[in-house]
């Protein structure tokens, strides 16, 4: 939700690609999150990533079995 130029609140749609986060946020020795399998870089970029980039991350997770 954000405020537009006329001062009214503007509702935005939720992202089409949901986060794989499961709330177990601990980094393993191999640099991947114990819960979702993403790297720290992938986690950091997720909120600003395009849906296309999010799908790329999810595809990598699927290929790696995370």
N, CA, C, O and CB atoms as a CASP TS submission, in Angstrom:
PFRMAT TS
TARGET T0000
AUTHOR 0000-0000-0000
METHOD Language model
MODEL 1
PARENT N/A
ATOM      1  N   UNK     1       0.856  -1.157   0.000  1.00  0.00           N
ATOM      2  CA  UNK     1       0.000   0.000   0.000  1.00  0.00           C
ATOM      3  C   UNK     1       0.908   1.226   0.000  1.00  0.00           C
ATOM      4  O   UNK     1       1.888   1.282   0.743  1.00  0.00           O
ATOM      5  CB  UNK     1      -0.977  -0.006   1.224  1.00  0.00           C
ATOM      6  N   UNK     2       0.575   2.209  -0.839  1.00  0.00           N
ATOM      7  CA  UNK     2       1.355   3.447  -0.891  1.00  0.00           C
ATOM      8  C   UNK     2       0.416   4.613  -1.139  1.00  0.00           C
ATOM      9  O   UNK     2      -0.737   4.430  -1.531  1.00  0.00           O
ATOM     10  CB  UNK     2       2.450   3.378  -1.994  1.00  0.00           C
ATOM     11  N   UNK     3       0.924   5.810  -0.906  1.00  0.00           N
ATOM     12  CA  UNK     3       0.121   7.006  -1.110  1.00  0.00           C
ATOM     13  C   UNK     3       0.491   7.612  -2.459  1.00  0.00           C
ATOM     14  O   UNK     3       1.671   7.797  -2.759  1.00  0.00           O
ATOM     15  CB  UNK     3       0.333   8.033   0.045  1.00  0.00           C
ATOM     16  N   UNK     4      -0.522   7.921  -3.274  1.00  0.00           N
ATOM     17  CA  UNK     4      -0.228   8.500  -4.586  1.00  0.00           C
ATOM     18  C   UNK     4      -0.266  10.025  -4.517  1.00  0.00           C
ATOM     19  O   UNK     4      -0.405  10.588  -3.430  1.00  0.00           O
ATOM     20  CB  UNK     4      -1.231   7.986  -5.644  1.00  0.00           C
ATOM     21  N   UNK     5      -0.146  10.697  -5.655  1.00  0.00           N
ATOM     22  CA  UNK     5      -0.037  12.158  -5.713  1.00  0.00           C
ATOM     23  C   UNK     5      -1.235  12.904  -5.129  1.00  0.00           C
ATOM     24  O   UNK     5      -1.074  14.009  -4.611  1.00  0.00           O
ATOM     25  CB  UNK     5       0.151  12.583  -7.129  1.00  0.00           C
ATOM     26  N   UNK     6      -2.424  12.324  -5.202  1.00  0.00           N
ATOM     27  CA  UNK     6      -3.597  13.034  -4.695  1.00  0.00           C
ATOM     28  C   UNK     6      -3.832  12.785  -3.204  1.00  0.00           C
ATOM     29  O   UNK     6      -4.826  13.256  -2.650  1.00  0.00           O
ATOM     30  CB  UNK     6      -4.826  12.623  -5.481  1.00  0.00           C
ATOM     31  N   UNK     7      -2.934  12.054  -2.554  1.00  0.00           N
ATOM     32  CA  UNK     7      -3.037  11.835  -1.120  1.00  0.00           C
ATOM     33  C   UNK     7      -3.840  10.616  -0.721  1.00  0.00           C
ATOM     34  O   UNK     7      -3.926  10.292   0.464  1.00  0.00           O
ATOM     35  CB  UNK     7      -3.629  13.018  -0.492  1.00  0.00           C
ATOM     36  N   UNK     8      -4.431   9.933  -1.692  1.00  0.00           N
ATOM     37  CA  UNK     8      -5.200   8.740  -1.383  1.00  0.00           C
ATOM     38  C   UNK     8      -4.290   7.517  -1.384  1.00  0.00           C
ATOM     39  O   UNK     8      -3.283   7.471  -2.090  1.00  0.00           O
ATOM     40  CB  UNK     8      -6.349   8.561  -2.387  1.00  0.00           C
ATOM     41  N   UNK     9      -4.664   6.536  -0.584  1.00  0.00           N
ATOM     42  CA  UNK     9      -3.883   5.306  -0.551  1.00  0.00           C
ATOM     43  C   UNK     9      -4.123   4.506  -1.818  1.00  0.00           C
ATOM     44  O   UNK     9      -5.234   4.446  -2.345  1.00  0.00           O
ATOM     45  CB  UNK     9      -4.232   4.468   0.690  1.00  0.00           C
ATOM     46  N   UNK    10      -3.074   3.908  -2.279  1.00  0.00           N
ATOM     47  CA  UNK    10      -3.126   3.098  -3.491  1.00  0.00           C
ATOM     48  C   UNK    10      -2.779   1.666  -3.096  1.00  0.00           C
ATOM     49  O   UNK    10      -1.742   1.430  -2.478  1.00  0.00           O
ATOM     50  CB  UNK    10      -2.145   3.645  -4.599  1.00  0.00           C
ATOM     51  N   UNK    11      -3.623   0.724  -3.441  1.00  0.00           N
ATOM     52  CA  UNK    11      -3.368  -0.670  -3.106  1.00  0.00           C
ATOM     53  C   UNK    11      -2.638  -1.331  -4.261  1.00  0.00           C
ATOM     54  O   UNK    11      -3.003  -1.163  -5.425  1.00  0.00           O
ATOM     55  CB  UNK    11      -4.685  -1.418  -2.785  1.00  0.00           C
ATOM     56  N   UNK    12      -1.611  -2.079  -3.923  1.00  0.00           N
ATOM     57  CA  UNK    12      -0.861  -2.789  -4.947  1.00  0.00           C
ATOM     58  C   UNK    12      -1.119  -4.276  -4.811  1.00  0.00           C
ATOM     59  O   UNK    12      -1.386  -4.771  -3.716  1.00  0.00           O
ATOM     60  CB  UNK    12       0.649  -2.482  -4.845  1.00  0.00           C
ATOM     61  N   UNK    13      -1.042  -4.977  -5.909  1.00  0.00           N
ATOM     62  CA  UNK    13      -1.260  -6.417  -5.911  1.00  0.00           C
ATOM     63  C   UNK    13      -0.071  -7.130  -5.282  1.00  0.00           C
ATOM     64  O   UNK    13       1.064  -6.664  -5.384  1.00  0.00           O
ATOM     65  CB  UNK    13      -1.500  -6.928  -7.341  1.00  0.00           C
ATOM     66  N   UNK    14      -0.331  -8.256  -4.636  1.00  0.00           N
ATOM     67  CA  UNK    14       0.796  -9.037  -4.128  1.00  0.00           C
ATOM     68  C   UNK    14       1.599  -9.583  -5.303  1.00  0.00           C
ATOM     69  O   UNK    14       1.063  -9.729  -6.402  1.00  0.00           O
ATOM     70  CB  UNK    14       0.305 -10.196  -3.210  1.00  0.00           C
ATOM     71  N   UNK    15       2.866  -9.882  -5.088  1.00  0.00           N
ATOM     72  CA  UNK    15       3.671 -10.400  -6.190  1.00  0.00           C
ATOM     73  C   UNK    15       3.104 -11.718  -6.707  1.00  0.00           C
ATOM     74  O   UNK    15       2.534 -12.501  -5.946  1.00  0.00           O
ATOM     75  CB  UNK    15       5.126 -10.587  -5.747  1.00  0.00           C
ATOM     76  N   UNK    16       3.265 -11.952  -7.990  1.00  0.00           N
ATOM     77  CA  UNK    16       2.749 -13.174  -8.603  1.00  0.00           C
ATOM     78  C   UNK    16       3.536 -14.399  -8.153  1.00  0.00           C
ATOM     79  O   UNK    16       3.003 -15.509  -8.141  1.00  0.00           O
ATOM     80  CB  UNK    16       2.788 -13.061 -10.125  1.00  0.00           C
ATOM     81  N   UNK    17       4.791 -14.206  -7.785  1.00  0.00           N
ATOM     82  CA  UNK    17       5.650 -15.320  -7.385  1.00  0.00           C
ATOM     83  C   UNK    17       5.954 -15.184  -5.894  1.00  0.00           C
ATOM     84  O   UNK    17       6.658 -14.264  -5.477  1.00  0.00           O
ATOM     85  CB  UNK    17       6.971 -15.351  -8.231  1.00  0.00           C
ATOM     86  N   UNK    18       5.426 -16.095  -5.109  1.00  0.00           N
ATOM     87  CA  UNK    18       5.587 -16.029  -3.658  1.00  0.00           C
ATOM     88  C   UNK    18       6.978 -16.473  -3.218  1.00  0.00           C
ATOM     89  O   UNK    18       7.639 -17.259  -3.897  1.00  0.00           O
ATOM     90  CB  UNK    18       4.534 -16.885  -2.976  1.00  0.00           C
ATOM     91  N   UNK    19       7.398 -15.965  -2.090  1.00  0.00           N
ATOM     92  CA  UNK    19       8.695 -16.313  -1.516  1.00  0.00           C
ATOM     93  C   UNK    19       8.708 -17.772  -1.057  1.00  0.00           C
ATOM     94  O   UNK    19       7.705 -18.274  -0.551  1.00  0.00           O
ATOM     95  CB  UNK    19       9.030 -15.379  -0.338  1.00  0.00           C
ATOM     96  N   UNK    20       9.839 -18.448  -1.232  1.00  0.00           N
ATOM     97  CA  UNK    20       9.948 -19.824  -0.749  1.00  0.00           C
ATOM     98  C   UNK    20      10.287 -19.901   0.744  1.00  0.00           C
ATOM     99  O   UNK    20      10.478 -20.993   1.278  1.00  0.00           O
ATOM    100  CB  UNK    20      11.003 -20.565  -1.548  1.00  0.00           C
ATOM    101  N   UNK    21      10.360 -18.762   1.411  1.00  0.00           N
ATOM    102  CA  UNK    21      10.728 -18.725   2.828  1.00  0.00           C
ATOM    103  C   UNK    21       9.737 -19.542   3.658  1.00  0.00           C
ATOM    104  O   UNK    21       8.522 -19.413   3.501  1.00  0.00           O
ATOM    105  CB  UNK    21      10.781 -17.266   3.338  1.00  0.00           C
ATOM    106  N   UNK    22      10.278 -20.387   4.547  1.00  0.00           N
ATOM    107  CA  UNK    22       9.442 -21.188   5.439  1.00  0.00           C
ATOM    108  C   UNK    22       9.676 -20.825   6.903  1.00  0.00           C
ATOM    109  O   UNK    22       9.205 -21.515   7.807  1.00  0.00           O
ATOM    110  CB  UNK    22       9.713 -22.674   5.221  1.00  0.00           C
ATOM    111  N   UNK    23      10.416 -19.725   7.127  1.00  0.00           N
ATOM    112  CA  UNK    23      10.626 -19.234   8.478  1.00  0.00           C
ATOM    113  C   UNK    23      11.737 -19.925   9.256  1.00  0.00           C
ATOM    114  O   UNK    23      11.872 -19.707  10.460  1.00  0.00           O
ATOM    115  CB  UNK    23       9.378 -19.361   9.227  1.00  0.00           C
ATOM    116  N   UNK    24      12.534 -20.753   8.590  1.00  0.00           N
ATOM    117  CA  UNK    24      13.705 -21.375   9.225  1.00  0.00           C
ATOM    118  C   UNK    24      14.922 -20.702   8.606  1.00  0.00           C
ATOM    119  O   UNK    24      15.495 -21.203   7.638  1.00  0.00           O
ATOM    120  CB  UNK    24      13.738 -22.965   9.019  1.00  0.00           C
ATOM    121  N   UNK    25      15.306 -19.578   9.164  1.00  0.00           N
ATOM    122  CA  UNK    25      16.318 -18.717   8.538  1.00  0.00           C
ATOM    123  C   UNK    25      17.671 -18.880   9.214  1.00  0.00           C
ATOM    124  O   UNK    25      18.058 -18.088  10.073  1.00  0.00           O
ATOM    125  CB  UNK    25      15.882 -17.248   8.591  1.00  0.00           C
ATOM    126  N   UNK    26      18.378 -19.924   8.806  1.00  0.00           N
ATOM    127  CA  UNK    26      19.732 -20.189   9.302  1.00  0.00           C
ATOM    128  C   UNK    26      20.599 -20.546   8.107  1.00  0.00           C
ATOM    129  O   UNK    26      20.232 -21.389   7.289  1.00  0.00           O
ATOM    130  CB  UNK    26      19.746 -21.340  10.378  1.00  0.00           C
ATOM    131  N   UNK    27      21.747 -19.897   8.015  1.00  0.00           N
ATOM    132  CA  UNK    27      22.653 -20.178   6.904  1.00  0.00           C
ATOM    133  C   UNK    27      23.523 -21.382   7.246  1.00  0.00           C
ATOM    134  O   UNK    27      24.108 -21.461   8.326  1.00  0.00           O
ATOM    135  CB  UNK    27      23.532 -18.943   6.582  1.00  0.00           C
ATOM    136  N   UNK    28      23.594 -22.319   6.300  1.00  0.00           N
ATOM    137  CA  UNK    28      24.429 -23.510   6.466  1.00  0.00           C
ATOM    138  C   UNK    28      25.866 -23.193   6.048  1.00  0.00           C
ATOM    139  O   UNK    28      26.137 -22.128   5.495  1.00  0.00           O
ATOM    140  CB  UNK    28      23.868 -24.701   5.634  1.00  0.00           C
ATOM    141  N   UNK    29      26.766 -24.110   6.313  1.00  0.00           N
ATOM    142  CA  UNK    29      28.183 -23.931   5.967  1.00  0.00           C
ATOM    143  C   UNK    29      28.391 -23.790   4.461  1.00  0.00           C
ATOM    144  O   UNK    29      29.361 -23.170   4.024  1.00  0.00           O
ATOM    145  CB  UNK    29      29.004 -25.106   6.489  1.00  0.00           C
ATOM    146  N   UNK    30      27.475 -24.368   3.659  1.00  0.00           N
ATOM    147  CA  UNK    30      27.611 -24.279   2.196  1.00  0.00           C
ATOM    148  C   UNK    30      27.063 -22.972   1.627  1.00  0.00           C
ATOM    149  O   UNK    30      27.055 -22.780   0.411  1.00  0.00           O
ATOM    150  CB  UNK    30      26.899 -25.447   1.540  1.00  0.00           C
ATOM    151  N   UNK    31      26.603 -22.069   2.504  1.00  0.00           N
ATOM    152  CA  UNK    31      26.132 -20.762   2.059  1.00  0.00           C
ATOM    153  C   UNK    31      24.670 -20.705   1.670  1.00  0.00           C
ATOM    154  O   UNK    31      24.212 -19.700   1.126  1.00  0.00           O
ATOM    155  CB  UNK    31      26.936 -20.322   0.918  1.00  0.00           C
ATOM    156  N   UNK    32      23.932 -21.772   1.942  1.00  0.00           N
ATOM    157  CA  UNK    32      22.507 -21.804   1.612  1.00  0.00           C
ATOM    158  C   UNK    32      21.672 -21.757   2.881  1.00  0.00           C
ATOM    159  O   UNK    32      22.089 -22.240   3.933  1.00  0.00           O
ATOM    160  CB  UNK    32      22.165 -23.061   0.792  1.00  0.00           C
ATOM    161  N   UNK    33      20.493 -21.173   2.768  1.00  0.00           N
ATOM    162  CA  UNK    33      19.573 -21.111   3.900  1.00  0.00           C
ATOM    163  C   UNK    33      19.043 -22.509   4.198  1.00  0.00           C
ATOM    164  O   UNK    33      18.650 -23.240   3.289  1.00  0.00           O
ATOM    165  CB  UNK    33      18.404 -20.130   3.613  1.00  0.00           C
ATOM    166  N   UNK    34      19.037 -22.872   5.471  1.00  0.00           N
ATOM    167  CA  UNK    34      18.543 -24.182   5.877  1.00  0.00           C
ATOM    168  C   UNK    34      17.064 -24.365   5.537  1.00  0.00           C
ATOM    169  O   UNK    34      16.637 -25.470   5.203  1.00  0.00           O
ATOM    170  CB  UNK    34      18.759 -24.380   7.369  1.00  0.00           C
ATOM    171  N   UNK    35      16.293 -23.303   5.618  1.00  0.00           N
ATOM    172  CA  UNK    35      14.859 -23.406   5.375  1.00  0.00           C
ATOM    173  C   UNK    35      14.463 -23.425   3.915  1.00  0.00           C
ATOM    174  O   UNK    35      13.728 -24.312   3.480  1.00  0.00           O
ATOM    175  CB  UNK    35      14.174 -22.289   6.035  1.00  0.00           C
ATOM    176  N   UNK    36      14.946 -22.447   3.147  1.00  0.00           N
ATOM    177  CA  UNK    36      14.471 -22.309   1.761  1.00  0.00           C
ATOM    178  C   UNK    36      15.503 -22.686   0.706  1.00  0.00           C
ATOM    179  O   UNK    36      15.147 -22.876  -0.457  1.00  0.00           O
ATOM    180  CB  UNK    36      14.033 -20.901   1.522  1.00  0.00           C
ATOM    181  N   UNK    37      16.770 -22.798   1.086  1.00  0.00           N
ATOM    182  CA  UNK    37      17.796 -23.196   0.132  1.00  0.00           C
ATOM    183  C   UNK    37      18.379 -22.077  -0.704  1.00  0.00           C
ATOM    184  O   UNK    37      19.210 -22.324  -1.578  1.00  0.00           O
ATOM    185  CB  UNK    37      17.248 -24.204  -0.761  1.00  0.00           C
ATOM    186  N   UNK    38      17.947 -20.826  -0.444  1.00  0.00           N
ATOM    187  CA  UNK    38      18.487 -19.701  -1.215  1.00  0.00           C
ATOM    188  C   UNK    38      19.817 -19.237  -0.638  1.00  0.00           C
ATOM    189  O   UNK    38      20.126 -19.480   0.529  1.00  0.00           O
ATOM    190  CB  UNK    38      17.488 -18.533  -1.240  1.00  0.00           C
ATOM    191  N   UNK    39      20.599 -18.561  -1.480  1.00  0.00           N
ATOM    192  CA  UNK    39      21.826 -17.926  -1.011  1.00  0.00           C
ATOM    193  C   UNK    39      21.455 -16.618  -0.323  1.00  0.00           C
ATOM    194  O   UNK    39      20.334 -16.127  -0.464  1.00  0.00           O
ATOM    195  CB  UNK    39      22.828 -17.678  -2.189  1.00  0.00           C
ATOM    196  N   UNK    40      22.404 -16.059   0.420  1.00  0.00           N
ATOM    197  CA  UNK    40      22.158 -14.757   1.051  1.00  0.00           C
ATOM    198  C   UNK    40      21.850 -13.696  -0.001  1.00  0.00           C
ATOM    199  O   UNK    40      20.982 -12.849   0.208  1.00  0.00           O
ATOM    200  CB  UNK    40      23.371 -14.327   1.897  1.00  0.00           C
ATOM    201  N   UNK    41      22.552 -13.737  -1.122  1.00  0.00           N
ATOM    202  CA  UNK    41      22.308 -12.786  -2.204  1.00  0.00           C
ATOM    203  C   UNK    41      20.901 -12.898  -2.758  1.00  0.00           C
ATOM    204  O   UNK    41      20.244 -11.889  -3.015  1.00  0.00           O
ATOM    205  CB  UNK    41      23.308 -12.993  -3.314  1.00  0.00           C
ATOM    206  N   UNK    42      20.435 -14.140  -2.942  1.00  0.00           N
ATOM    207  CA  UNK    42      19.076 -14.355  -3.454  1.00  0.00           C
ATOM    208  C   UNK    42      18.036 -13.866  -2.458  1.00  0.00           C
ATOM    209  O   UNK    42      17.022 -13.287  -2.849  1.00  0.00           O
ATOM    210  CB  UNK    42      18.846 -15.840  -3.765  1.00  0.00           C
ATOM    211  N   UNK    43      18.279 -14.095  -1.185  1.00  0.00           N
ATOM    212  CA  UNK    43      17.354 -13.629  -0.152  1.00  0.00           C
ATOM    213  C   UNK    43      17.307 -12.103  -0.152  1.00  0.00           C
ATOM    214  O   UNK    43      16.231 -11.510  -0.075  1.00  0.00           O
ATOM    215  CB  UNK    43      17.774 -14.160   1.244  1.00  0.00           C
ATOM    216  N   UNK    44      18.473 -11.473  -0.239  1.00  0.00           N
ATOM    217  CA  UNK    44      18.552 -10.010  -0.210  1.00  0.00           C
ATOM    218  C   UNK    44      17.870  -9.372  -1.410  1.00  0.00           C
ATOM    219  O   UNK    44      17.239  -8.324  -1.277  1.00  0.00           O
ATOM    220  CB  UNK    44      20.000  -9.567  -0.155  1.00  0.00           C
ATOM    221  N   UNK    45      17.988  -9.988  -2.575  1.00  0.00           N
ATOM    222  CA  UNK    45      17.419  -9.380  -3.779  1.00  0.00           C
ATOM    223  C   UNK    45      15.937  -9.684  -3.971  1.00  0.00           C
ATOM    224  O   UNK    45      15.284  -9.042  -4.794  1.00  0.00           O
ATOM    225  CB  UNK    45      18.180  -9.848  -4.986  1.00  0.00           C
ATOM    226  N   UNK    46      15.394 -10.643  -3.236  1.00  0.00           N
ATOM    227  CA  UNK    46      14.038 -11.139  -3.486  1.00  0.00           C
ATOM    228  C   UNK    46      12.983 -10.027  -3.495  1.00  0.00           C
ATOM    229  O   UNK    46      12.147  -9.991  -4.398  1.00  0.00           O
ATOM    230  CB  UNK    46      13.673 -12.169  -2.441  1.00  0.00           C
ATOM    231  N   UNK    47      13.003  -9.143  -2.534  1.00  0.00           N
ATOM    232  CA  UNK    47      11.932  -8.137  -2.424  1.00  0.00           C
ATOM    233  C   UNK    47      11.897  -7.174  -3.606  1.00  0.00           C
ATOM    234  O   UNK    47      10.841  -6.618  -3.906  1.00  0.00           O
ATOM    235  CB  UNK    47      12.097  -7.348  -1.142  1.00  0.00           C
ATOM    236  N   UNK    48      13.010  -6.966  -4.274  1.00  0.00           N
ATOM    237  CA  UNK    48      13.054  -6.058  -5.426  1.00  0.00           C
ATOM    238  C   UNK    48      13.141  -6.792  -6.760  1.00  0.00           C
ATOM    239  O   UNK    48      13.128  -6.163  -7.818  1.00  0.00           O
ATOM    240  CB  UNK    48      14.230  -5.120  -5.294  1.00  0.00           C
ATOM    241  N   UNK    49      13.229  -8.112  -6.713  1.00  0.00           N
ATOM    242  CA  UNK    49      13.402  -8.902  -7.935  1.00  0.00           C
ATOM    243  C   UNK    49      12.123  -8.923  -8.772  1.00  0.00           C
ATOM    244  O   UNK    49      11.013  -8.868  -8.243  1.00  0.00           O
ATOM    245  CB  UNK    49      13.821 -10.333  -7.586  1.00  0.00           C
ATOM    246  N   UNK    50      12.306  -9.005 -10.074  1.00  0.00           N
ATOM    247  CA  UNK    50      11.163  -9.170 -10.969  1.00  0.00           C
ATOM    248  C   UNK    50      10.618 -10.584 -10.804  1.00  0.00           C
ATOM    249  O   UNK    50      11.301 -11.462 -10.275  1.00  0.00           O
ATOM    250  CB  UNK    50      11.561  -8.892 -12.455  1.00  0.00           C
ATOM    251  N   UNK    51       9.388 -10.801 -11.257  1.00  0.00           N
ATOM    252  CA  UNK    51       8.830 -12.150 -11.203  1.00  0.00           C
ATOM    253  C   UNK    51       9.684 -13.113 -12.028  1.00  0.00           C
ATOM    254  O   UNK    51       9.830 -14.279 -11.662  1.00  0.00           O
ATOM    255  CB  UNK    51       7.372 -12.155 -11.711  1.00  0.00           C
ATOM    256  N   UNK    52      10.245 -12.636 -13.130  1.00  0.00           N
ATOM    257  CA  UNK    52      11.113 -13.482 -13.955  1.00  0.00           C
ATOM    258  C   UNK    52      12.332 -13.943 -13.153  1.00  0.00           C
ATOM    259  O   UNK    52      12.692 -15.120 -13.179  1.00  0.00           O
ATOM    260  CB  UNK    52      11.564 -12.722 -15.225  1.00  0.00           C
ATOM    261  N   UNK    53      12.958 -13.012 -12.446  1.00  0.00           N
ATOM    262  CA  UNK    53      14.127 -13.368 -11.637  1.00  0.00           C
ATOM    263  C   UNK    53      13.730 -14.297 -10.504  1.00  0.00           C
ATOM    264  O   UNK    53      14.479 -15.218 -10.179  1.00  0.00           O
ATOM    265  CB  UNK    53      14.804 -12.109 -11.075  1.00  0.00           C
ATOM    266  N   UNK    54      12.585 -14.082  -9.902  1.00  0.00           N
ATOM    267  CA  UNK    54      12.114 -14.963  -8.832  1.00  0.00           C
ATOM    268  C   UNK    54      11.914 -16.380  -9.357  1.00  0.00           C
ATOM    269  O   UNK    54      12.250 -17.354  -8.683  1.00  0.00           O
ATOM    270  CB  UNK    54      10.800 -14.428  -8.228  1.00  0.00           C
ATOM    271  N   UNK    55      11.369 -16.487 -10.559  1.00  0.00           N
ATOM    272  CA  UNK    55      11.184 -17.817 -11.156  1.00  0.00           C
ATOM    273  C   UNK    55      12.528 -18.492 -11.414  1.00  0.00           C
ATOM    274  O   UNK    55      12.655 -19.704 -11.238  1.00  0.00           O
ATOM    275  CB  UNK    55      10.386 -17.711 -12.470  1.00  0.00           C
ATOM    276  N   UNK    56      13.529 -17.724 -11.829  1.00  0.00           N
ATOM    277  CA  UNK    56      14.877 -18.277 -12.031  1.00  0.00           C
ATOM    278  C   UNK    56      15.412 -18.859 -10.724  1.00  0.00           C
ATOM    279  O   UNK    56      15.988 -19.946 -10.709  1.00  0.00           O
ATOM    280  CB  UNK    56      15.844 -17.188 -12.569  1.00  0.00           C
ATOM    281  N   UNK    57      15.217 -18.133  -9.638  1.00  0.00           N
ATOM    282  CA  UNK    57      15.678 -18.608  -8.333  1.00  0.00           C
ATOM    283  C   UNK    57      14.935 -19.884  -7.953  1.00  0.00           C
ATOM    284  O   UNK    57      15.550 -20.848  -7.496  1.00  0.00           O
ATOM    285  CB  UNK    57      15.477 -17.522  -7.248  1.00  0.00           C
ATOM    286  N   UNK    58      13.619 -19.895  -8.137  1.00  0.00           N
ATOM    287  CA  UNK    58      12.832 -21.079  -7.803  1.00  0.00           C
ATOM    288  C   UNK    58      13.228 -22.276  -8.660  1.00  0.00           C
ATOM    289  O   UNK    58      13.243 -23.405  -8.171  1.00  0.00           O
ATOM    290  CB  UNK    58      11.346 -20.789  -7.972  1.00  0.00           C
ATOM    291  N   UNK    59      13.547 -22.045  -9.928  1.00  0.00           N
ATOM    292  CA  UNK    59      13.996 -23.132 -10.804  1.00  0.00           C
ATOM    293  C   UNK    59      15.321 -23.705 -10.313  1.00  0.00           C
ATOM    294  O   UNK    59      15.512 -24.921 -10.329  1.00  0.00           O
ATOM    295  CB  UNK    59      14.138 -22.636 -12.256  1.00  0.00           C
ATOM    296  N   UNK    60      16.246 -22.835  -9.873  1.00  0.00           N
ATOM    297  CA  UNK    60      17.512 -23.319  -9.332  1.00  0.00           C
ATOM    298  C   UNK    60      17.266 -24.160  -8.086  1.00  0.00           C
ATOM    299  O   UNK    60      17.901 -25.197  -7.894  1.00  0.00           O
ATOM    300  CB  UNK    60      18.451 -22.143  -9.009  1.00  0.00           C
ATOM    301  N   UNK    61      16.346 -23.712  -7.243  1.00  0.00           N
ATOM    302  CA  UNK    61      16.023 -24.473  -6.039  1.00  0.00           C
ATOM    303  C   UNK    61      15.466 -25.848  -6.401  1.00  0.00           C
ATOM    304  O   UNK    61      15.819 -26.848  -5.776  1.00  0.00           O
ATOM    305  CB  UNK    61      15.017 -23.704  -5.171  1.00  0.00           C
ATOM    306  N   UNK    62      14.602 -25.896  -7.401  1.00  0.00           N
ATOM    307  CA  UNK    62      14.015 -27.170  -7.826  1.00  0.00           C
ATOM    308  C   UNK    62      15.086 -28.106  -8.384  1.00  0.00           C
ATOM    309  O   UNK    62      15.084 -29.303  -8.096  1.00  0.00           O
ATOM    310  CB  UNK    62      12.919 -26.932  -8.882  1.00  0.00           C
ATOM    311  N   UNK    63      16.001 -27.553  -9.183  1.00  0.00           N
ATOM    312  CA  UNK    63      17.078 -28.378  -9.762  1.00  0.00           C
ATOM    313  C   UNK    63      18.012 -28.922  -8.689  1.00  0.00           C
ATOM    314  O   UNK    63      18.510 -30.042  -8.796  1.00  0.00           O
ATOM    315  CB  UNK    63      17.884 -27.564 -10.779  1.00  0.00           C
ATOM    316  N   UNK    64      18.243 -28.122  -7.655  1.00  0.00           N
ATOM    317  CA  UNK    64      19.188 -28.536  -6.614  1.00  0.00           C
ATOM    318  C   UNK    64      18.527 -29.404  -5.540  1.00  0.00           C
ATOM    319  O   UNK    64      19.204 -29.969  -4.682  1.00  0.00           O
ATOM    320  CB  UNK    64      19.815 -27.310  -5.966  1.00  0.00           C
ATOM    321  N   UNK    65      17.210 -29.500  -5.601  1.00  0.00           N
ATOM    322  CA  UNK    65      16.497 -30.300  -4.613  1.00  0.00           C
ATOM    323  C   UNK    65      16.315 -29.609  -3.274  1.00  0.00           C
ATOM    324  O   UNK    65      16.003 -30.257  -2.274  1.00  0.00           O
ATOM    325  CB  UNK    65      17.213 -31.581  -4.405  1.00  0.00           C
ATOM    326  N   UNK    66      16.509 -28.304  -3.249  1.00  0.00           N
ATOM    327  CA  UNK    66      16.358 -27.544  -1.990  1.00  0.00           C
ATOM    328  C   UNK    66      14.903 -27.320  -1.665  1.00  0.00           C
ATOM    329  O   UNK    66      14.585 -26.703  -0.648  1.00  0.00           O
ATOM    330  CB  UNK    66      17.079 -26.194  -2.075  1.00  0.00           C
TER
END
